[in-house]
């Protein structure tokens, strides 16, 4: 926030910022800030870009994706896997 907006998050004046204002500030962060770089690393899905990631970038992305995967409920995962199973059965031509 400081590098792009000149705002110190730990300052007294920042305590008056609403959640909507904070969210808007976060959304507007560009890739030249530390947080913006991390968000870009976490969101990257382009295979060519991923190949050029440094070990540190891979670590950041993998840790984030692992934390997201751990939050998936077992019931939800079972539903997704069952849907995949049924799709493969249909592709194979088995109607049972």
Protein Blocks (a to p, Z undefined) as FASTA:
>chain_A
ZZmnopafkbmklmmpcfklmmmmmmmpcfkbmklmmmmmmmpmbfklmmmpcfklmmmm
mmmmmmmmmmpcfklmmmmmmmmmmmmmmmnopaZZ
